Amino acid sequence: MPGAETFLASADAYDRHVGRYGAPLARALIGFAGVEPGMSALDVGCGPGALARELAGVVGEAGVTAVDPSPPFARACAARLPRARVLVAPAEELPFADGAFDTTLSQLVVNFMRDARAGVREMARVTRPGGVVASCVWDYAGGMTLLRAFWDAARDVDPAAAALDEGVVMPFCGEGELEAPWRDAGLCEVRSGALVARASYRDFEDLWAPVPAGVGPSGAYCAALAEGRRAALRDAFRRRLDVADGPFELRARAWAVAGTAV
Ligand SMILES: C[S@@+](CC[C@H](N)C(=O)[O-])C[C@H]1O[C@@H](n2cnc3c(N)ncnc32)[C@H](O)[C@@H]1O
């Protein structure tokens, strides 16, 4: 999926952009998956570690293994969780034995995988029979307020941005669409749901500052614009968000899926 290469940027910029929603979303995903203390848990596509950190809060840091193909993100995750095992690897080639984990999760990753069906098959393979494999992907087309407003603003300024709109181009981002790769991977008792996370901002500048750093497809689009176009995008984004001066909160919805390994 185009966009995966944009995660070679700084973990700090990621945390201040979309990563701001990571911890509350991870808590919702962990609850959805039914992760419990004492389990061994794998986080696939860990990024700088939002989900891995929340998993450590439930199963203990030593119970967490995390992988990401981006070396800077894997390094950031390892620095944040020194007792966890963190490796550089893609979902499609997980360097673990069959049934190695009690549960395998991934947050906001399946849509970026080079071969999502192979990645989910690998997640199922490394999970013990009876263990849960769960993921979530943003509702880019609607309920992810930040990114929906960003792409609506980009299209206001430049109609050609429609070809890059994540609400249009991202696979598996509609309600229930993650169920097909889960069933294809042989997972059973497949179920879907909606997860909601919220993020707080000091003001619009707090929201905008990390965007031109180039993280994620939205950041990469913004970073590639000439200065005048970028200023127009910034103004249109603010109009689309319809936020006043001062603090505000945004709501983001993700579609989740879970299934049981056999
Ligand atoms: C939107 S970020 C999500 C990071 C983290 N899970 C979180 O919730 O903050 C997407 C992540 O997927 C990773 N990624 C891209 N392609 C991947 C693949 N084929 N297998 C595993 N992870 C991948 C990226 O490097 C990036 O860290």
The ligand as an SDF file (V2000), in Angstrom:
LIG
                    3D

 27 29  0  0  0  0  0  0  0  0999 V2000
   -0.3540    4.2780   11.3020 C   0  0  0  0  0  0  0  0  0  0  0  0
    1.1170    3.5050   11.8460 S   0  0  0  0  0  0  0  0  0  0  0  0
    0.5220    2.6340   13.2880 C   0  0  0  0  0  0  0  0  0  0  0  0
    1.5840    2.4340   14.3420 C   0  0  0  0  0  0  0  0  0  0  0  0
    1.1110    1.8880   15.6680 C   0  0  0  0  0  0  0  0  0  0  0  0
    0.5350    0.5650   15.5170 N   0  0  0  0  0  0  0  0  0  0  0  0
    0.1390    2.8250   16.3340 C   0  0  0  0  0  0  0  0  0  0  0  0
   -1.0010    2.4670   16.5630 O   0  0  0  0  0  0  0  0  0  0  0  0
    0.5380    3.9600   16.6230 O   0  0  0  0  0  0  0  0  0  0  0  0
    1.3490    2.2160   10.6780 C   0  0  0  0  0  0  0  0  0  0  0  0
    2.5320    1.3290   10.9980 C   0  0  0  0  0  0  0  0  0  0  0  0
    2.5150    0.1930   10.1270 O   0  0  0  0  0  0  0  0  0  0  0  0
    3.8510   -0.1230    9.8320 C   0  0  0  0  0  0  0  0  0  0  0  0
    3.8620   -0.9800    8.6360 N   0  0  0  0  0  0  0  0  0  0  0  0
    3.8560   -0.6250    7.3320 C   0  0  0  0  0  0  0  0  0  0  0  0
    3.8950   -1.7110    6.5470 N   0  0  0  0  0  0  0  0  0  0  0  0
    3.8970   -2.7800    7.3710 C   0  0  0  0  0  0  0  0  0  0  0  0
    3.9510   -4.2080    7.1680 C   0  0  0  0  0  0  0  0  0  0  0  0
    3.9940   -4.7200    5.9430 N   0  0  0  0  0  0  0  0  0  0  0  0
    3.9830   -4.9990    8.2480 N   0  0  0  0  0  0  0  0  0  0  0  0
    3.9330   -4.4770    9.4960 C   0  0  0  0  0  0  0  0  0  0  0  0
    3.8850   -3.1490    9.7550 N   0  0  0  0  0  0  0  0  0  0  0  0
    3.8650   -2.3160    8.7030 C   0  0  0  0  0  0  0  0  0  0  0  0
    4.5060    1.2360    9.6530 C   0  0  0  0  0  0  0  0  0  0  0  0
    5.9190    1.1710    9.6930 O   0  0  0  0  0  0  0  0  0  0  0  0
    3.8930    2.0000   10.8050 C   0  0  0  0  0  0  0  0  0  0  0  0
    4.6400    1.8690   11.9960 O   0  0  0  0  0  0  0  0  0  0  0  0
  1  2  1  0
  2  3  1  0
  2 10  1  0
  3  4  1  0
  4  5  1  0
  5  6  1  0
  5  7  1  0
  7  8  2  0
  7  9  1  0
 10 11  1  0
 11 12  1  0
 11 26  1  0
 12 13  1  0
 13 14  1  0
 13 24  1  0
 14 15  1  0
 14 23  1  0
 15 16  2  0
 16 17  1  0
 17 18  1  0
 17 23  2  0
 18 19  1  0
 18 20  2  0
 20 21  1  0
 21 22  2  0
 22 23  1  0
 24 25  1  0
 24 26  1  0
 26 27  1  0
M  CHG  2   2   1   9  -1
M  END
$$$$
